[in-house]
Amino acid sequence: MIVDFTGRVGLISFMTMAELERWAIQYRWGEHRLHWIHMYLSRFIIVPSSPDLCRKWAEVMVAARAAGRRLECAYAWIAAAAVLYGAPVVTHNQNDYRGVPRLMVISHAR
């Protein structure tokens, strides 16, 4: 399936941004690589935490557990942001998001 995102604004959860920053520090990315990733990420809106997002995170965690799925904390933040704003999650790790109701997942991975 080919998905056309032309004309759409991309969202990134604050959690995703935090993980990218951690990787940059952990793996000692150089100035050139840091500049490139920050330029790339400037095209997206970073979804900050908010009371609505915190409530949605709690709902996502409880729903996944009720469906018999263990959802990692970081994935729950990403899923909650997507559900709250009606945006799909684009990932190669679609199994990480199973059990989250009303979450649209786009993946080319099998």
C-alpha positions as CSV (number, residue, x, y, z in Angstrom):
1,M,0.0,0.0,0.0
2,I,1.3,3.5,-0.9
3,V,0.2,6.3,1.4
4,D,0.3,9.9,0.1
5,F,1.0,12.3,2.9
6,T,1.1,15.3,0.6
7,G,-0.4,18.4,2.2
8,R,-0.5,16.8,5.7
9,V,1.3,18.0,8.7
10,G,3.4,15.4,10.5
11,L,3.2,15.0,14.2
12,I,5.9,13.6,16.5
13,S,5.1,12.7,20.1
14,F,7.4,14.4,22.7
15,M,8.3,10.9,23.6
16,T,9.7,10.2,20.1
17,M,11.7,13.4,20.2
18,A,13.1,12.5,23.6
19,E,14.2,9.1,22.4
20,L,15.9,10.6,19.3
21,E,17.8,13.0,21.6
22,R,18.8,10.2,23.9
23,W,20.1,8.2,21.0
24,A,22.2,11.2,19.8
25,I,23.8,11.5,23.2
26,Q,24.2,7.8,23.8
27,Y,25.8,7.1,20.5
28,R,27.8,10.4,20.4
29,W,26.4,11.7,17.2
30,G,28.7,14.4,15.7
31,E,27.6,17.9,14.9
32,H,26.9,17.2,11.3
33,R,24.5,14.3,12.1
34,L,22.8,16.3,14.9
35,H,22.3,19.3,12.6
36,W,20.8,17.0,9.9
37,I,18.3,15.3,12.3
38,H,17.2,18.6,13.8
39,M,16.7,20.1,10.3
40,Y,14.7,17.0,9.4
41,L,12.6,17.1,12.5
42,S,11.8,20.8,12.1
43,R,9.3,19.8,9.4
44,F,7.1,18.1,12.1
45,I,5.0,19.5,15.0
46,I,6.2,18.1,18.3
47,V,3.1,17.1,20.4
48,P,3.7,18.3,24.0
49,S,2.3,16.7,27.1
50,S,-1.0,18.1,28.3
51,P,-3.8,17.0,30.7
52,D,-5.8,15.6,27.7
53,L,-2.8,13.6,26.5
54,C,-2.1,12.3,30.0
55,R,-5.7,11.1,30.3
56,K,-5.5,9.5,26.8
57,W,-2.3,7.8,27.8
58,A,-4.0,6.3,30.9
59,E,-6.9,5.1,28.7
60,V,-4.5,3.5,26.2
61,M,-2.6,1.7,28.9
62,V,-5.8,0.3,30.5
63,A,-7.3,-0.7,27.1
64,A,-4.2,-2.5,26.0
65,R,-4.0,-4.4,29.3
66,A,-7.7,-5.2,29.1
67,A,-7.0,-6.7,25.6
68,G,-4.3,-8.8,27.1
69,R,-1.5,-6.8,25.6
70,R,1.5,-5.3,27.4
71,L,2.2,-1.8,26.1
72,E,5.5,-0.2,26.8
73,C,5.3,3.2,28.4
74,A,7.0,5.0,25.5
75,Y,4.7,3.3,22.9
76,A,1.7,4.3,25.0
77,W,2.7,8.0,24.8
78,I,3.0,7.7,21.0
79,A,-0.2,5.9,20.6
80,A,-2.1,8.3,22.9
81,A,-0.9,11.3,20.9
82,A,-2.0,9.6,17.7
83,V,-5.4,8.7,19.1
84,L,-6.0,12.1,20.7
85,Y,-5.2,13.9,17.4
86,G,-6.7,11.3,15.0
87,A,-3.4,10.7,13.3
88,P,-2.0,7.4,12.2
89,V,1.2,5.9,13.7
90,V,3.7,5.1,10.9
91,T,6.0,2.3,12.1
92,H,7.8,-0.9,11.2
93,N,6.9,-2.3,14.6
94,Q,3.1,-2.6,14.3
95,N,3.0,-5.4,16.9
96,D,4.1,-2.8,19.6
97,Y,0.7,-1.1,19.2
98,R,-1.6,-4.1,19.2
99,G,-4.4,-3.8,21.7
100,V,-4.9,0.0,21.3
101,P,-8.4,0.8,20.2
102,R,-9.1,3.5,17.6
103,L,-5.4,3.6,16.7
104,M,-4.6,3.7,13.0
105,V,-1.3,2.0,12.2
106,I,0.5,2.3,8.9
107,S,3.3,-0.2,8.3
108,H,5.0,-1.9,5.4
109,A,6.4,-4.5,7.7
110,R,4.8,-7.9,7.8
